[in-house]
C-alpha cells in the first residue's frame, strides 16, 4: 500500500540530468539530516511517476543531494 499524501519528491541533480528530466529554475532550499542548507536547482512540475501499481503526477524538487538519489518526503 502506498500513502499518496506525499508532500515532496526529491531527486539529485545528477540523476535528473542523467534521465533527462526537464525542470525549471526556482528558488528554494533543501536540508538533509546532519547536512548544511543548500539551494535547490529547480522543480519539475507535473511529472508522471509510477511506484508499483500506483501512477500519479507529482512535482519533483531537483537538489544537490549527498547520499540519496531519489526519495519521497511525507507527513503523517
matplotlib code that plots the C-alpha trace (Angstrom):
import matplotlib.pyplot as plt

x = [0.0, 1.3, 0.4, -0.4, -0.2, 3.4, 4.4, 7.7, 9.6, 13.4, 15.8, 19.5, 20.6, 23.0, 20.1, 17.8, 20.3, 21.1, 17.5, 16.8, 14.2, 13.1, 12.9, 12.6, 14.9, 13.2, 14.3, 14.2, 16.4, 16.8, 18.3, 19.2, 19.8, 23.2, 23.9, 24.0, 21.2, 21.7, 19.8, 17.7, 18.4, 14.7, 11.4, 9.8, 6.1, 3.5, 5.9, 4.4, 5.9, 5.0, 5.6, 4.4, 0.8, 0.3, 0.8, 0.4, 1.6, 4.0, 6.3, 9.9, 12.4, 15.8, 18.5, 22.2, 21.7, 24.6, 23.8, 20.4, 19.5, 15.7, 13.3, 9.8, 9.1, 5.7, 3.9, 1.6]
y = [0.0, 3.5, 6.6, 9.1, 12.0, 12.7, 16.2, 16.4, 14.2, 14.9, 13.9, 14.5, 16.9, 14.2, 11.7, 14.4, 15.2, 11.6, 10.7, 13.9, 15.3, 18.8, 21.2, 25.0, 27.0, 28.0, 29.5, 27.3, 25.4, 21.8, 20.5, 16.9, 15.4, 16.4, 18.5, 22.2, 24.1, 24.1, 25.9, 23.7, 23.5, 23.7, 21.9, 19.6, 20.3, 17.7, 14.8, 11.3, 8.7, 5.1, 3.2, -0.4, -0.2, 3.4, 6.1, 9.8, 13.3, 14.9, 17.9, 16.8, 19.1, 18.8, 19.4, 18.7, 15.6, 14.0, 10.3, 9.8, 10.0, 9.9, 10.0, 10.8, 13.0, 12.9, 13.8, 11.6]
z = [0.0, -0.9, 1.1, -1.6, 0.8, -0.5, 0.2, -1.8, -4.1, -4.2, -7.0, -7.1, -9.9, -11.3, -11.7, -13.1, -15.7, -16.4, -17.1, -19.0, -16.5, -17.6, -14.8, -14.3, -12.2, -9.0, -5.7, -2.6, -0.2, 1.0, 4.2, 4.8, 8.2, 9.5, 6.4, 5.6, 3.9, 0.1, -2.7, -5.0, -8.7, -9.7, -9.9, -12.5, -12.2, -13.0, -13.6, -14.0, -11.8, -11.1, -7.8, -8.1, -9.4, -8.4, -11.0, -10.5, -11.2, -8.8, -8.5, -8.3, -6.5, -8.1, -5.5, -4.7, -2.6, -0.8, -0.3, -1.8, -5.5, -5.1, -2.2, -1.1, 2.0, 3.6, 6.7, 8.8]

ax = plt.figure().add_subplot(projection="3d")
ax.plot(x, y, z, "-o")
ax.set_aspect("equal")
plt.show()
